Amino acid sequence: MRTALLRGQEHLGLGRVACVAEGQCAIALSQGGAAKTYGHKHPNEDCVGFASGSASTLLALADGHAGCEASQLAIEKLLEHPAPSWTANGIESRDWEALARETFAELHTEIVACSTRSGSEARTTLALALISPEAGHVAWATSGDSHVFRVDDRAEELGAARPEARYFLGSPTLATTDLDLRCGTAPLAGLRAVVLATDGLSERNIGVADPVGAAGAAVERALEVEPRLRPLTAARGLAETALEAQRDNRAGDNIATAVFWNKPV
């Protein structure tokens, strides 16, 4: 299994974008395009990673709140377990909802336990996609306002956030049975890319007005470069689009993106 990880606490500086790309995967992370105008504990509280195995590829990102500890823990634990099993063996569509709920519940419980021991108030959103070419599907799950998009000739968001939902993994008053988890599977056939992004792309008066359109445009622009550069171009391009909007709005937020390009590169 090949993995990559970008931790917010290690990537600071307004306007800078850190990227990692390998094969059909790319991830990008930035502190933002402008200073945050809301209360926060760390300049960059997002985290993003991917794992690629013989059967499947996992993309995952998390948007931390009240610190970077919860988002980092969520992504690190996913890459440690269950990523090795998922990427080596894949999953059946019929098993996905139960697996997703079990995984998110375990992560929530672990974050709460770690926060209790350390006195941290950190919590996080989480979005992931498991792409299984042989099975022909994308299994996705999200808790919070981070995004999962499928992009073919147009872009579509999978499991859009409900504004009223209680979604932070690691919130000590939130029972595992009350997690706002949206999950499902979608056909892989015909897709150009699977794209994930944190809400630095979409936050009102900070990010872009049309996040779905921005994801589609990033993939469309990537078609103009040679195939091996398309995942990186899409991931970095979407992050840069968010940074530009934040500069225009004079209000910033962290932004993480992840892309799986559904063609051999």
Helices and strands as residue ranges (DSSP letters): E 2-7, G 8-10, E 18-22, E 25-30, E 46-52, E 57-65, H 69-80, H 83-89, G 93-95, H 96-118, E 123-124, E 126-132, E 137-143, E 147-151, E 155-157, G 176-178, E 182-187, E 193-197, H 211-222, G 227-229, H 230-249, E 255-261
